[in-house]
Amino acid sequence: MSGLMALLDDVAALAKMAAASVDDVAGQAAKAGSKAAGAAIDDAAVTPKYMQGFSPARELPMVWRIARASLINKLVFLLPAGLALSAFAPWLIPPILMLGGGYLCFEGAEKVAHFLGFGKGHGGPDGSHIEGDAAHLEEQKVAGAIKTDFILSAEIMTIALAALPESALWMEAATLAMVAMGITALVYGAVALIVKADDVGLYMAENGRLGLTRALGRGIVHAMPKFMNLLMIVGTAAMLWVGGSIILHALDQMGFPAVYDWIHHVAVAVAQGMGPWQGAVKWAVTAGLDGVFGLVLGLALIPVGLKIIKPVWTRLAPAP
C-alpha cells in the first residue's frame, strides 16, 4: 500500500509539473503574442480587401485557404527558422526585427501619405486592376494574400521569439507554436466575421421577423464601410507604433540607446504625479512617441520603397 501511495504521489507531482509547464507556455505565449499585436492587426485589416469583388459563396473558402497556408508557413517554415536563429545566430534577430519594423513603418507612413493625397492607390503591379475569369482571379488573389501574410507572419514570429525569456528549446518551440496557432485563429476568425458581416446584416434586414431585427441588420450593413475605415486607421496606427518600437528596441540592443532612452525619460517625466494613472500615461506617451518615430522613419523610407522595393514586391504579390 505504501508503494502505491508513493507512486500516486509521484504521478501527482508530475501532473503538477506538467500543469505548471503548460501555464508557463500559455503565459509566455500570451505575452509574446501581445508584442506582435501591430502586425496581427495589420494582417486582419489587409486580408479582407483580397475578398472584394467575389461572390459571397467564395469568401469563406478563400479565407480558409489563406488561413491554412498561414498556419503551415508559421509552423513548418518560420518556427524552425526562428529556433535555428535563436540557437545559432541570435545576433541576427535584432537586424531582422529592424527590417520588419522598417517594413511596418513604410506601410503605415504610405497609408498616411495616401490619406493626405500623396501617391497613388493600389491596384495591380502597374496600378491597374487584374482581369480574368473568376477562378483564375481567385487563385491570383489567394496567392497574393498568402505572400503578404508570409511577410507579416515572419514579423509576428520574430517579434514573439524576441519577446521570449531564455528557456529550454522545447519551451520556446511550444510557446511559438501556441503563438502561431492562437494568432492565426484570431486573425482569420476576425477576417471571416468581417467579410460575412454585411451578408449577415443583409439577411437580417430582408428576412428578420421583428422590426428590431430588420433595423439591426440595416445598421450592420450601413456600419460595415465605416468599421472597415476604422479598422484601417487602427491598423495603420498599430503599424507605426509597433514598427517604431521594434526599431528603437533593436537599436538599444545593438548599442545605440539614445532615442530609446530619451523616449523613456520623457514618458516617465510626463507620468509623474498621475497617481493610479501613472502606468497608463507612461505607456500612452511611449506608444505615441514610438509611433511618431515610426511615421518619420516611414516617410523617409517611402522614396526607397516606391522606387526599389515596391516594384519588386508587386511583381511577387498582386495588391488587393
Secondary structure, DSSP 4 states (H G I P E B T S, - for coil): -HHHHHHHHHHHHHHHHHHHHHHHHHHHHHHHHHHTHHHHHHHHHHGGGGGTTS-HHHHHHHHHHHHHHHHHIIIIIIHHHHHHHHHH-GGGHHHHHHHHHHHHHHHHHHHHHHHTT-S----STTSSPP-S-HHHHHHHHHHHHHHHHHHHHHHHHHHHHHHSPS--HHHHHHHHHHHHHHHHHHHHHHHHHHHHHHHHHHHHHHH-SSHHHHHHHHHHHHHHHHHHHHHHHHHHHHHHHHHHHHHHHHHHHTT--HHHHHHHHHHHHHHTT-GGGHHHHHHHHHHHHHHHHHHHHHHHHHHHIIIIIHHHHHHHS---
